[in-house]
Amino acid sequence: MNGYRSRSVRTRRCKNILVIVCEGEKTEVQYFESFRKRNSGVNIKPIHGKCTDPKNIVKFANKCIDKWGINFKEGDGIWCVFDVDENRDEAIKDAVKQAENNTIQVALSNPCFELWYLLHFEYIRSQISRVEAYERLREDFIQGYEKNMKVYDRLLEKLPGAIKNSKELNKMHEDDHVDLFTKESNPSSQVYKLVEFINELYKKNIVEDDS
């Protein structure tokens, strides 16, 4: 692979393509669609791969490399977004290894994507279940929260705090020698890495446009 696959000859309006393959059909797709900016030089494509287990999500993402003409050397990217959920540690690790072998990156949520939302409002260091995450969002921070609810605008100003909280959780687990890609890393969210990747793409294209 070596970060490059031949692409079909075609005209490309945007400088970079970012494909985000999501486990969820609505929540994650809607959230990342909100990151699209006109004239940003970045074409963000959040899609649902019609599969929910880590191995097949990564397998679907691998097919997208050729489909969308992804060129990693030019700054394109492809990410998989999925939850720990009921998956075995071995299944998660195998999927992450498969992704790395194909220059695909993974944004894992433990226990669920909603933890990323919660980290916009508070730092959570104790284990939390999917049900507890939903209830806390719905009762304390986003009244009536449901999975298909658009929340990007409500969260935007709190984004720096969510990134900070996510990094602190990672440090806590790393200090405790906990593998971030196992059930033991509850709570943790690697979604911030994808968000930072998007922001870096925007900055890169703005600089190139000004040069």
VEXKOL-726784 format. One record per residue: residue number from 1; x, y, z of N, C-alpha, C, O, CB in turn. Coordinates in steps of 0.2 Angstrom, whole numbers. Glycine has a CB too. Example, Ala and Ser with C-alpha at 12.3 -4.5 7.8 and 13.67 -1.06 7.14 Angstrom:
BEGIN
- resi / nxx / nyy / nzz / caxx / cayy / cazz / cxx / cyy / czz / oxx / oyy / ozz / cbxx / cbyy / cbzz
- 1 / 66 / -28 / 39 / 62 / -22 / 39 / 66 / -16 / 39 / 71 / -17 / 42 / 57 / -22 / 45
- 2 / 64 / -11 / 35 / 68 / -5 / 36 / 64 / 0 / 39 / 67 / 6 / 40 / 70 / -3 / 29
***
This chain:
BEGIN
- resi / nxx / nyy / nzz / caxx / cayy / cazz / cxx / cyy / czz / oxx / oyy / ozz / cbxx / cbyy / cbzz
- 1 / 4 / -6 / 0 / 0 / 0 / 0 / 4 / 6 / 0 / 4 / 10 / -5 / -5 / 0 / 6
- 2 / 8 / 7 / 5 / 13 / 13 / 6 / 10 / 20 / 5 / 13 / 24 / 2 / 19 / 12 / 1
- 3 / 3 / 20 / 7 / 0 / 27 / 7 / -2 / 29 / 1 / -4 / 35 / 0 / 5 / 32 / 10
- 4 / -2 / 25 / -4 / -4 / 27 / -11 / -8 / 21 / -15 / -5 / 16 / -15 / 2 / 30 / -15
- 5 / -13 / 23 / -18 / -16 / 19 / -23 / -17 / 23 / -29 / -19 / 29 / -29 / -23 / 15 / -20
- 6 / -17 / 19 / -35 / -18 / 23 / -41 / -25 / 25 / -41 / -30 / 22 / -39 / -16 / 19 / -47
- 7 / -27 / 31 / -44 / -33 / 34 / -44 / -35 / 35 / -51 / -31 / 36 / -56 / -34 / 41 / -40
- 8 / -42 / 34 / -53 / -44 / 36 / -59 / -43 / 43 / -61 / -44 / 47 / -56 / -51 / 33 / -60
- 9 / -42 / 45 / -67 / -42 / 51 / -69 / -48 / 55 / -69 / -53 / 53 / -72 / -39 / 52 / -76
- 10 / -49 / 60 / -65 / -55 / 64 / -65 / -54 / 71 / -62 / -48 / 72 / -59 / -60 / 60 / -60
- 11 / -58 / 75 / -63 / -57 / 82 / -61 / -60 / 82 / -54 / -65 / 80 / -52 / -61 / 87 / -65
- 12 / -56 / 86 / -49 / -57 / 86 / -42 / -58 / 93 / -40 / -54 / 97 / -41 / -52 / 82 / -38
- 13 / -64 / 95 / -38 / -66 / 101 / -36 / -62 / 103 / -29 / -60 / 109 / -28 / -73 / 102 / -35
- 14 / -61 / 98 / -25 / -58 / 100 / -18 / -51 / 97 / -18 / -49 / 93 / -22 / -63 / 97 / -12
- 15 / -47 / 100 / -14 / -40 / 98 / -13 / -40 / 92 / -9 / -35 / 88 / -11 / -36 / 104 / -10
- 16 / -44 / 91 / -5 / -43 / 85 / -1 / -50 / 81 / 0 / -55 / 85 / 1 / -40 / 86 / 6
- 17 / -50 / 75 / 0 / -56 / 71 / 2 / -55 / 67 / 9 / -50 / 64 / 10 / -57 / 66 / -4
- 18 / -60 / 68 / 13 / -60 / 64 / 19 / -66 / 60 / 19 / -72 / 62 / 20 / -60 / 69 / 25
- 19 / -65 / 53 / 19 / -71 / 48 / 20 / -71 / 46 / 27 / -66 / 44 / 30 / -70 / 42 / 15
- 20 / -77 / 46 / 30 / -78 / 44 / 37 / -83 / 39 / 37 / -89 / 40 / 36 / -80 / 50 / 42
- 21 / -81 / 32 / 38 / -86 / 27 / 38 / -88 / 26 / 45 / -85 / 24 / 50 / -82 / 20 / 35
- 22 / -95 / 27 / 46 / -98 / 27 / 53 / -102 / 20 / 54 / -105 / 17 / 50 / -103 / 33 / 53
- 23 / -101 / 18 / 60 / -105 / 12 / 62 / -113 / 14 / 63 / -117 / 10 / 60 / -103 / 9 / 69
- 24 / -114 / 20 / 65 / -121 / 22 / 66 / -124 / 25 / 60 / -120 / 28 / 56 / -121 / 27 / 71
- 25 / -130 / 24 / 58 / -133 / 26 / 52 / -135 / 33 / 52 / -135 / 36 / 47 / -139 / 22 / 50
- 26 / -136 / 36 / 58 / -139 / 43 / 59 / -134 / 47 / 63 / -132 / 52 / 61 / -146 / 43 / 61
- 27 / -133 / 45 / 69 / -130 / 50 / 74 / -123 / 52 / 72 / -122 / 58 / 71 / -129 / 46 / 81
- 28 / -119 / 48 / 70 / -112 / 50 / 68 / -112 / 53 / 61 / -108 / 58 / 60 / -107 / 43 / 68
- 29 / -116 / 50 / 57 / -116 / 53 / 50 / -118 / 61 / 50 / -115 / 65 / 47 / -121 / 49 / 45
- 30 / -124 / 62 / 54 / -126 / 69 / 55 / -121 / 73 / 58 / -120 / 79 / 56 / -133 / 69 / 59
- 31 / -118 / 71 / 63 / -113 / 75 / 67 / -107 / 77 / 62 / -106 / 83 / 62 / -110 / 71 / 73
- 32 / -104 / 72 / 58 / -99 / 74 / 54 / -101 / 78 / 48 / -97 / 81 / 45 / -95 / 68 / 52
- 33 / -107 / 77 / 46 / -109 / 81 / 40 / -109 / 88 / 42 / -108 / 93 / 38 / -117 / 79 / 38
- 34 / -110 / 90 / 48 / -110 / 97 / 51 / -103 / 100 / 50 / -103 / 106 / 51 / -113 / 97 / 58
- 35 / -98 / 96 / 49 / -91 / 99 / 49 / -90 / 102 / 42 / -85 / 105 / 41 / -86 / 94 / 51
- 36 / -94 / 100 / 37 / -93 / 103 / 30 / -93 / 110 / 30 / -98 / 113 / 33 / -99 / 100 / 26
- 37 / -89 / 113 / 26 / -88 / 120 / 26 / -87 / 122 / 18 / -83 / 119 / 15 / -82 / 123 / 30
- 38 / -91 / 127 / 16 / -91 / 129 / 9 / -84 / 132 / 8 / -81 / 136 / 12 / -96 / 134 / 7
- 39 / -81 / 131 / 2 / -75 / 134 / 0 / -69 / 132 / 5 / -65 / 136 / 6 / -76 / 141 / -1
- 40 / -70 / 127 / 8 / -64 / 125 / 13 / -59 / 121 / 10 / -53 / 120 / 13 / -67 / 121 / 19
- 41 / -60 / 118 / 4 / -54 / 114 / 1 / -54 / 107 / 4 / -50 / 103 / 2 / -48 / 117 / 2
- 42 / -60 / 105 / 7 / -60 / 99 / 10 / -67 / 96 / 9 / -72 / 99 / 10 / -59 / 99 / 18
- 43 / -67 / 90 / 6 / -73 / 87 / 4 / -75 / 81 / 9 / -72 / 76 / 8 / -73 / 84 / -3
- 44 / -79 / 82 / 14 / -80 / 77 / 19 / -86 / 73 / 17 / -91 / 76 / 16 / -82 / 81 / 26
- 45 / -85 / 66 / 18 / -90 / 62 / 16 / -91 / 57 / 21 / -88 / 51 / 21 / -88 / 58 / 9
- 46 / -96 / 58 / 26 / -98 / 53 / 31 / -103 / 48 / 28 / -108 / 51 / 25 / -101 / 57 / 37
- 47 / -101 / 42 / 29 / -106 / 37 / 26 / -107 / 31 / 31 / -103 / 30 / 35 / -103 / 34 / 19
- 48 / -112 / 28 / 30 / -114 / 22 / 34 / -112 / 16 / 30 / -115 / 15 / 24 / -121 / 22 / 37
- 49 / -108 / 11 / 32 / -106 / 6 / 28 / -111 / 0 / 28 / -109 / -5 / 25 / -99 / 4 / 30
- 50 / -117 / 1 / 31 / -121 / -5 / 31 / -119 / -11 / 35 / -121 / -17 / 33 / -124 / -7 / 24
- 51 / -114 / -10 / 40 / -112 / -15 / 44 / -110 / -12 / 51 / -108 / -6 / 51 / -105 / -19 / 40
- 52 / -110 / -16 / 56 / -109 / -14 / 63 / -103 / -17 / 66 / -101 / -14 / 71 / -115 / -15 / 67
- 53 / -100 / -22 / 64 / -95 / -25 / 67 / -88 / -22 / 65 / -88 / -21 / 59 / -94 / -33 / 66
- 54 / -83 / -21 / 69 / -77 / -18 / 67 / -73 / -21 / 61 / -71 / -17 / 57 / -72 / -18 / 73
- 55 / -73 / -27 / 60 / -69 / -30 / 55 / -73 / -28 / 48 / -69 / -26 / 43 / -69 / -38 / 55
- 56 / -79 / -28 / 48 / -83 / -27 / 41 / -83 / -19 / 40 / -83 / -17 / 34 / -89 / -30 / 41
- 57 / -83 / -15 / 45 / -83 / -8 / 45 / -76 / -6 / 41 / -76 / -2 / 37 / -83 / -4 / 51
- 58 / -71 / -9 / 44 / -64 / -8 / 41 / -63 / -10 / 34 / -61 / -7 / 29 / -58 / -11 / 45
- 59 / -66 / -16 / 33 / -66 / -19 / 26 / -70 / -15 / 21 / -68 / -14 / 15 / -70 / -26 / 26
- 60 / -76 / -12 / 23 / -79 / -7 / 19 / -75 / -1 / 17 / -75 / 1 / 12 / -86 / -6 / 22
- 61 / -72 / 1 / 23 / -68 / 7 / 22 / -62 / 6 / 17 / -60 / 11 / 13 / -65 / 10 / 29
- 62 / -59 / 0 / 17 / -54 / -1 / 13 / -56 / -1 / 5 / -52 / 1 / 1 / -51 / -8 / 14
- 63 / -62 / -3 / 4 / -65 / -3 / -3 / -66 / 5 / -5 / -66 / 6 / -11 / -72 / -6 / -3
- 64 / -67 / 9 / 0 / -68 / 16 / -2 / -62 / 20 / -4 / -63 / 25 / -7 / -71 / 20 / 5
- 65 / -56 / 17 / -2 / -50 / 20 / -4 / -50 / 21 / -12 / -48 / 26 / -15 / -44 / 16 / -2
- 66 / -51 / 15 / -15 / -51 / 15 / -23 / -57 / 19 / -25 / -57 / 23 / -30 / -51 / 8 / -26
- 67 / -63 / 18 / -22 / -69 / 21 / -25 / -69 / 28 / -25 / -71 / 31 / -30 / -75 / 19 / -20
- 68 / -66 / 31 / -20 / -66 / 39 / -19 / -59 / 41 / -22 / -58 / 47 / -21 / -67 / 41 / -12
- 69 / -55 / 37 / -24 / -48 / 40 / -26 / -44 / 43 / -21 / -41 / 48 / -22 / -49 / 44 / -32
- 70 / -44 / 40 / -15 / -40 / 42 / -9 / -33 / 42 / -11 / -30 / 37 / -13 / -42 / 39 / -3
- 71 / -30 / 48 / -10 / -22 / 48 / -10 / -19 / 51 / -4 / -20 / 57 / -3 / -20 / 52 / -16
- 72 / -17 / 47 / 0 / -14 / 49 / 7 / -9 / 53 / 6 / -8 / 58 / 11 / -13 / 43 / 11
- 73 / -4 / 53 / 1 / 1 / 57 / 1 / -1 / 64 / -1 / 3 / 69 / 1 / 6 / 55 / -5
- 74 / -7 / 65 / -4 / -9 / 72 / -5 / -13 / 75 / 1 / -15 / 80 / 1 / -14 / 72 / -11
- 75 / -14 / 71 / 6 / -17 / 73 / 12 / -24 / 71 / 13 / -28 / 73 / 18 / -17 / 81 / 12
- 76 / -27 / 66 / 8 / -33 / 63 / 9 / -33 / 59 / 15 / -28 / 57 / 18 / -35 / 59 / 3
- 77 / -39 / 57 / 18 / -39 / 53 / 24 / -46 / 49 / 23 / -51 / 50 / 20 / -39 / 57 / 30
- 78 / -45 / 43 / 27 / -51 / 39 / 28 / -51 / 36 / 35 / -46 / 33 / 37 / -51 / 33 / 23
- 79 / -57 / 37 / 38 / -57 / 35 / 45 / -63 / 30 / 47 / -68 / 31 / 43 / -58 / 41 / 50
- 80 / -63 / 26 / 52 / -68 / 22 / 54 / -70 / 24 / 61 / -66 / 25 / 65 / -66 / 14 / 54
- 81 / -77 / 25 / 62 / -79 / 27 / 68 / -84 / 22 / 71 / -89 / 21 / 68 / -83 / 34 / 67
- 82 / -82 / 19 / 76 / -86 / 14 / 79 / -86 / 13 / 87 / -81 / 16 / 89 / -85 / 7 / 76
- 83 / -90 / 10 / 90 / -90 / 9 / 97 / -87 / 3 / 99 / -87 / -2 / 95 / -98 / 10 / 100
- 84 / -85 / 2 / 106 / -83 / -4 / 108 / -89 / -9 / 109 / -89 / -15 / 107 / -80 / -3 / 116
- 85 / -95 / -6 / 112 / -101 / -10 / 112 / -100 / -17 / 115 / -97 / -18 / 120 / -104 / -11 / 105
- 86 / -102 / -22 / 111 / -101 / -29 / 114 / -96 / -33 / 111 / -95 / -39 / 111 / -108 / -33 / 113
- 87 / -92 / -29 / 107 / -86 / -32 / 103 / -81 / -35 / 108 / -79 / -31 / 113 / -83 / -28 / 98
- 88 / -78 / -41 / 106 / -72 / -43 / 110 / -66 / -39 / 109 / -65 / -36 / 103 / -71 / -51 / 108
- 89 / -62 / -39 / 114 / -55 / -35 / 113 / -52 / -38 / 107 / -49 / -33 / 103 / -51 / -36 / 119
- 90 / -52 / -44 / 106 / -48 / -47 / 100 / -51 / -44 / 93 / -47 / -43 / 89 / -48 / -54 / 100
- 91 / -57 / -44 / 93 / -61 / -41 / 87 / -59 / -34 / 85 / -58 / -32 / 80 / -68 / -42 / 87
- 92 / -59 / -30 / 91 / -57 / -23 / 90 / -49 / -22 / 88 / -48 / -18 / 83 / -58 / -19 / 97
- 93 / -45 / -26 / 91 / -38 / -25 / 90 / -36 / -28 / 83 / -32 / -25 / 79 / -34 / -30 / 95
- 94 / -40 / -33 / 80 / -39 / -36 / 74 / -41 / -30 / 69 / -38 / -30 / 63 / -43 / -42 / 73
- 95 / -47 / -27 / 70 / -49 / -22 / 65 / -44 / -16 / 65 / -43 / -13 / 60 / -56 / -20 / 68
- 96 / -42 / -14 / 71 / -37 / -8 / 71 / -31 / -10 / 67 / -28 / -6 / 64 / -36 / -7 / 78
- 97 / -28 / -16 / 68 / -22 / -18 / 64 / -24 / -18 / 57 / -19 / -16 / 53 / -20 / -25 / 67
- 98 / -29 / -21 / 55 / -31 / -21 / 48 / -32 / -14 / 45 / -29 / -13 / 39 / -38 / -25 / 47
- 99 / -34 / -9 / 49 / -35 / -2 / 47 / -28 / 1 / 46 / -26 / 4 / 41 / -39 / 2 / 52
- 100 / -24 / 0 / 51 / -17 / 2 / 51 / -13 / 0 / 45 / -9 / 3 / 41 / -13 / 1 / 57
- 101 / -14 / -6 / 43 / -11 / -9 / 37 / -13 / -6 / 30 / -9 / -7 / 25 / -12 / -17 / 37
- 102 / -18 / -3 / 31 / -21 / 0 / 25 / -21 / 8 / 25 / -25 / 11 / 21 / -28 / -3 / 23
- 103 / -18 / 11 / 30 / -17 / 18 / 31 / -24 / 21 / 33 / -25 / 27 / 31 / -14 / 21 / 25
- 104 / -28 / 17 / 36 / -35 / 19 / 38 / -34 / 20 / 46 / -31 / 17 / 49 / -41 / 14 / 37
- 105 / -37 / 26 / 48 / -37 / 28 / 55 / -44 / 26 / 58 / -49 / 26 / 55 / -35 / 35 / 56
- 106 / -43 / 25 / 65 / -49 / 23 / 69 / -51 / 28 / 74 / -46 / 30 / 78 / -48 / 16 / 72
- 107 / -57 / 30 / 75 / -59 / 34 / 81 / -64 / 30 / 85 / -70 / 29 / 83 / -63 / 41 / 78
- 108 / -62 / 26 / 90 / -65 / 22 / 94 / -69 / 26 / 100 / -66 / 30 / 103 / -61 / 16 / 97
- 109 / -75 / 24 / 101 / -79 / 27 / 107 / -80 / 21 / 112 / -82 / 16 / 110 / -85 / 30 / 105
- 110 / -78 / 22 / 118 / -80 / 17 / 123 / -83 / 20 / 129 / -80 / 24 / 133 / -73 / 14 / 126
- 111 / -90 / 19 / 131 / -93 / 13 / 128 / -97 / 15 / 121 / -98 / 11 / 117 / -98 / 11 / 132
- 112 / -98 / 22 / 120 / -102 / 23 / 114 / -101 / 30 / 112 / -97 / 34 / 115 / -110 / 23 / 116
- 113 / -103 / 32 / 106 / -102 / 39 / 103 / -104 / 44 / 107 / -101 / 50 / 107 / -105 / 39 / 96
- 114 / -109 / 43 / 111 / -112 / 48 / 115 / -108 / 51 / 121 / -108 / 56 / 123 / -119 / 46 / 118
- 115 / -103 / 47 / 122 / -98 / 49 / 127 / -94 / 55 / 125 / -93 / 60 / 129 / -93 / 43 / 129
- 116 / -93 / 55 / 118 / -90 / 61 / 115 / -94 / 67 / 116 / -91 / 73 / 118 / -89 / 60 / 108
- 117 / -100 / 67 / 116 / -105 / 72 / 117 / -104 / 74 / 125 / -104 / 80 / 126 / -112 / 70 / 116
- 118 / -104 / 69 / 129 / -104 / 71 / 136 / -98 / 75 / 138 / -98 / 79 / 142 / -105 / 64 / 140
- 119 / -92 / 73 / 135 / -86 / 76 / 136 / -86 / 83 / 135 / -81 / 87 / 137 / -80 / 72 / 133
- 120 / -91 / 86 / 131 / -91 / 93 / 130 / -93 / 97 / 136 / -92 / 103 / 137 / -96 / 94 / 124
- 121 / -97 / 93 / 140 / -100 / 96 / 146 / -96 / 94 / 153 / -96 / 98 / 157 / -107 / 94 / 147
- 122 / -93 / 89 / 153 / -90 / 87 / 159 / -84 / 82 / 158 / -84 / 78 / 153 / -95 / 84 / 164
- 123 / -80 / 81 / 163 / -74 / 76 / 163 / -77 / 70 / 166 / -78 / 71 / 172 / -68 / 79 / 166
- 124 / -77 / 65 / 163 / -79 / 58 / 166 / -73 / 53 / 167 / -70 / 52 / 162 / -85 / 55 / 162
- 125 / -72 / 51 / 173 / -66 / 47 / 173 / -68 / 40 / 176 / -64 / 35 / 176 / -61 / 49 / 178
- 126 / -75 / 39 / 178 / -77 / 33 / 180 / -81 / 29 / 175 / -84 / 32 / 170 / -82 / 33 / 186
- 127 / -81 / 22 / 175 / -84 / 18 / 169 / -91 / 20 / 169 / -95 / 22 / 174 / -83 / 11 / 171
- 128 / -94 / 20 / 163 / -101 / 22 / 161 / -104 / 17 / 156 / -100 / 15 / 152 / -101 / 30 / 159
- 129 / -110 / 16 / 157 / -113 / 11 / 152 / -116 / 16 / 146 / -117 / 22 / 147 / -118 / 7 / 155
- 130 / -118 / 12 / 141 / -122 / 16 / 135 / -128 / 19 / 138 / -130 / 25 / 136 / -123 / 11 / 130
- 131 / -132 / 15 / 142 / -138 / 18 / 144 / -137 / 24 / 149 / -141 / 29 / 148 / -142 / 12 / 148
- 132 / -132 / 24 / 153 / -131 / 29 / 158 / -129 / 35 / 154 / -130 / 41 / 155 / -125 / 27 / 163
- 133 / -125 / 34 / 148 / -123 / 40 / 144 / -129 / 43 / 141 / -129 / 50 / 141 / -118 / 38 / 139
- 134 / -133 / 39 / 138 / -139 / 42 / 135 / -143 / 46 / 141 / -145 / 52 / 139 / -144 / 37 / 132
- 135 / -144 / 43 / 146 / -148 / 46 / 151 / -145 / 53 / 154 / -149 / 58 / 155 / -149 / 42 / 157
- 136 / -139 / 53 / 155 / -135 / 59 / 157 / -136 / 64 / 152 / -137 / 70 / 154 / -128 / 57 / 159
- 137 / -135 / 63 / 146 / -136 / 68 / 141 / -143 / 71 / 141 / -144 / 77 / 141 / -134 / 65 / 134
- 138 / -148 / 66 / 141 / -155 / 68 / 140 / -157 / 72 / 146 / -161 / 77 / 145 / -159 / 62 / 139
- 139 / -155 / 70 / 152 / -158 / 73 / 158 / -154 / 79 / 160 / -157 / 84 / 163 / -158 / 68 / 164
- 140 / -147 / 79 / 159 / -143 / 85 / 162 / -141 / 90 / 157 / -139 / 96 / 159 / -137 / 82 / 165
- 141 / -140 / 88 / 150 / -137 / 93 / 146 / -140 / 94 / 139 / -141 / 100 / 137 / -130 / 90 / 144
- 142 / -143 / 89 / 136 / -147 / 90 / 130 / -154 / 87 / 131 / -155 / 81 / 130 / -143 / 87 / 124
- 143 / -159 / 91 / 133 / -165 / 89 / 135 / -169 / 85 / 129 / -169 / 88 / 124 / -170 / 95 / 137
- 144 / -171 / 79 / 131 / -175 / 75 / 126 / -170 / 72 / 121 / -172 / 70 / 115 / -180 / 79 / 122
- 145 / -164 / 71 / 122 / -159 / 69 / 117 / -161 / 62 / 115 / -163 / 58 / 118 / -152 / 68 / 121
- 146 / -161 / 61 / 108 / -162 / 55 / 104 / -156 / 54 / 99 / -153 / 59 / 98 / -169 / 55 / 101
- 147 / -155 / 48 / 97 / -149 / 47 / 93 / -149 / 51 / 86 / -144 / 52 / 83 / -149 / 39 / 91
- 148 / -155 / 52 / 83 / -155 / 56 / 77 / -156 / 63 / 78 / -157 / 67 / 73 / -161 / 53 / 73
- 149 / -154 / 66 / 84 / -155 / 73 / 85 / -148 / 77 / 83 / -143 / 74 / 84 / -156 / 74 / 93
- 150 / -149 / 82 / 79 / -144 / 86 / 77 / -141 / 91 / 83 / -145 / 95 / 85 / -145 / 91 / 71
- 151 / -135 / 89 / 85 / -132 / 93 / 91 / -126 / 97 / 90 / -124 / 100 / 94 / -131 / 88 / 97
- 152 / -124 / 97 / 84 / -117 / 100 / 82 / -117 / 107 / 84 / -112 / 110 / 88 / -116 / 100 / 75
- 153 / -122 / 111 / 83 / -122 / 118 / 85 / -122 / 119 / 92 / -119 / 124 / 95 / -129 / 122 / 82
- 154 / -125 / 115 / 96 / -126 / 116 / 103 / -119 / 114 / 106 / -117 / 117 / 112 / -131 / 111 / 106
- 155 / -115 / 110 / 103 / -109 / 108 / 106 / -103 / 112 / 103 / -97 / 112 / 106 / -107 / 101 / 104
- 156 / -103 / 116 / 98 / -98 / 119 / 95 / -93 / 123 / 99 / -87 / 122 / 99 / -100 / 123 / 89
- 157 / -96 / 127 / 103 / -92 / 132 / 107 / -89 / 128 / 113 / -84 / 130 / 116 / -97 / 137 / 110
- 158 / -91 / 122 / 114 / -88 / 118 / 120 / -83 / 113 / 117 / -80 / 109 / 121 / -94 / 114 / 123
- 159 / -82 / 113 / 110 / -77 / 108 / 107 / -70 / 108 / 110 / -68 / 102 / 111 / -77 / 109 / 100
- 160 / -67 / 114 / 111 / -60 / 113 / 115 / -60 / 110 / 121 / -55 / 106 / 123 / -58 / 120 / 116
- 161 / -66 / 110 / 125 / -66 / 107 / 131 / -67 / 99 / 131 / -64 / 95 / 134 / -72 / 109 / 136
- 162 / -70 / 97 / 125 / -71 / 90 / 124 / -64 / 87 / 122 / -63 / 81 / 124 / -76 / 89 / 119
- 163 / -61 / 91 / 118 / -54 / 88 / 116 / -49 / 88 / 122 / -46 / 83 / 123 / -51 / 93 / 110
- 164 / -49 / 93 / 126 / -45 / 93 / 132 / -47 / 87 / 137 / -43 / 83 / 139 / -46 / 99 / 136
- 165 / -54 / 86 / 138 / -56 / 80 / 142 / -54 / 73 / 139 / -52 / 69 / 143 / -63 / 81 / 143
- 166 / -54 / 73 / 133 / -53 / 66 / 129 / -45 / 65 / 130 / -43 / 59 / 131 / -55 / 67 / 122
- 167 / -41 / 70 / 129 / -34 / 69 / 130 / -32 / 67 / 137 / -28 / 63 / 138 / -30 / 75 / 128
- 168 / -36 / 70 / 142 / -34 / 69 / 149 / -36 / 61 / 150 / -33 / 58 / 154 / -38 / 73 / 153
- 169 / -42 / 59 / 148 / -44 / 52 / 148 / -38 / 47 / 146 / -36 / 42 / 149 / -50 / 51 / 145
- 170 / -36 / 49 / 140 / -31 / 45 / 137 / -25 / 45 / 141 / -22 / 39 / 142 / -29 / 48 / 130
- 171 / -23 / 50 / 144 / -17 / 50 / 148 / -18 / 46 / 154 / -13 / 43 / 157 / -15 / 58 / 150
- 172 / -24 / 47 / 157 / -25 / 43 / 163 / -25 / 35 / 161 / -22 / 31 / 165 / -33 / 44 / 165
- 173 / -27 / 33 / 156 / -27 / 26 / 154 / -20 / 24 / 152 / -17 / 19 / 154 / -31 / 24 / 148
- 174 / -16 / 28 / 149 / -9 / 27 / 147 / -5 / 26 / 153 / 0 / 22 / 154 / -6 / 32 / 142
- 175 / -6 / 31 / 158 / -2 / 30 / 165 / -4 / 24 / 168 / 0 / 21 / 172 / -4 / 36 / 169
- 176 / -10 / 21 / 167 / -12 / 15 / 171 / -10 / 9 / 166 / -12 / 3 / 168 / -19 / 15 / 172
- 177 / -7 / 10 / 161 / -5 / 5 / 156 / -11 / 1 / 153 / -11 / -5 / 152 / 0 / 0 / 159
- 178 / -16 / 5 / 151 / -22 / 2 / 149 / -22 / 3 / 141 / -21 / 9 / 139 / -29 / 5 / 152
- 179 / -23 / -2 / 137 / -24 / -2 / 130 / -30 / 2 / 128 / -36 / 0 / 130 / -24 / -9 / 127
- 180 / -29 / 7 / 124 / -35 / 11 / 122 / -40 / 8 / 118 / -46 / 10 / 117 / -33 / 18 / 119
- 181 / -38 / 2 / 115 / -42 / -2 / 110 / -45 / -8 / 114 / -45 / -13 / 111 / -39 / -3 / 104
- 182 / -47 / -7 / 120 / -50 / -13 / 124 / -56 / -10 / 128 / -56 / -4 / 129 / -44 / -17 / 128
- 183 / -60 / -15 / 130 / -65 / -13 / 135 / -63 / -10 / 141 / -67 / -6 / 144 / -69 / -19 / 136
- 184 / -57 / -11 / 143 / -54 / -8 / 149 / -53 / -1 / 149 / -53 / 2 / 154 / -48 / -12 / 151
- 185 / -53 / 2 / 143 / -52 / 9 / 142 / -59 / 13 / 143 / -59 / 19 / 142 / -49 / 11 / 136
- 186 / -64 / 10 / 146 / -70 / 14 / 147 / -69 / 18 / 154 / -67 / 16 / 159 / -76 / 9 / 148
- 187 / -70 / 25 / 153 / -72 / 29 / 147 / -67 / 31 / 143 / -61 / 33 / 146 / -77 / 34 / 150
- 188 / -68 / 32 / 137 / -63 / 35 / 132 / -66 / 36 / 126 / -70 / 33 / 123 / -56 / 31 / 132
- 189 / -63 / 41 / 122 / -65 / 43 / 115 / -60 / 46 / 111 / -56 / 50 / 113 / -71 / 49 / 116
- 190 / -59 / 42 / 105 / -54 / 45 / 101 / -56 / 49 / 95 / -53 / 50 / 90 / -50 / 38 / 98
- 191 / -63 / 51 / 96 / -66 / 55 / 91 / -62 / 62 / 90 / -62 / 65 / 85 / -73 / 56 / 93
- 192 / -59 / 64 / 96 / -56 / 71 / 95 / -50 / 70 / 90 / -49 / 76 / 87 / -53 / 72 / 102
- 193 / -47 / 64 / 89 / -42 / 64 / 84 / -44 / 65 / 77 / -41 / 68 / 73 / -38 / 57 / 85
- 194 / -50 / 63 / 76 / -53 / 64 / 69 / -55 / 72 / 69 / -54 / 74 / 63 / -59 / 60 / 68
- 195 / -58 / 74 / 74 / -59 / 82 / 74 / -53 / 86 / 73 / -53 / 91 / 69 / -63 / 84 / 80
- 196 / -48 / 84 / 76 / -41 / 88 / 75 / -39 / 87 / 68 / -36 / 91 / 65 / -36 / 85 / 80
- 197 / -40 / 81 / 65 / -38 / 79 / 58 / -41 / 84 / 53 / -38 / 87 / 49 / -39 / 72 / 56
- 198 / -48 / 85 / 54 / -52 / 89 / 50 / -50 / 96 / 51 / -49 / 100 / 46 / -60 / 89 / 52
- 199 / -48 / 99 / 57 / -46 / 105 / 58 / -39 / 107 / 55 / -38 / 112 / 52 / -46 / 107 / 65
- 200 / -35 / 102 / 55 / -28 / 102 / 52 / -29 / 103 / 44 / -25 / 106 / 41 / -24 / 97 / 54
- 201 / -34 / 99 / 41 / -35 / 99 / 34 / -37 / 106 / 32 / -35 / 109 / 27 / -40 / 94 / 32
- 202 / -42 / 109 / 36 / -44 / 116 / 35 / -38 / 121 / 35 / -38 / 125 / 30 / -50 / 118 / 40
- 203 / -34 / 120 / 40 / -29 / 125 / 40 / -24 / 124 / 35 / -21 / 129 / 32 / -25 / 124 / 47
- 204 / -22 / 118 / 33 / -18 / 117 / 27 / -20 / 120 / 21 / -16 / 123 / 17 / -17 / 109 / 26
- 205 / -27 / 119 / 19 / -29 / 122 / 13 / -30 / 129 / 13 / -29 / 132 / 8 / -36 / 119 / 12
- 206 / -31 / 132 / 19 / -31 / 139 / 19 / -24 / 142 / 18 / -24 / 147 / 14 / -34 / 142 / 27
- 207 / -19 / 139 / 21 / -12 / 141 / 20 / -11 / 141 / 12 / -8 / 145 / 9 / -7 / 137 / 24
- 208 / -12 / 135 / 9 / -11 / 134 / 2 / -15 / 139 / -2 / -12 / 141 / -7 / -12 / 127 / 0
- 209 / -21 / 141 / 0 / -24 / 145 / -4 / -21 / 152 / -4 / -22 / 156 / -9 / -32 / 146 / -2
- 210 / -18 / 154 / 2 / -15 / 161 / 3 / -9 / 161 / 0 / -6 / 167 / -1 / -15 / 162 / 10
- 211 / -5 / 156 / -2 / 1 / 156 / -4 / 2 / 157 / -12 / 7 / 158 / -15 / 5 / 149 / -3
***
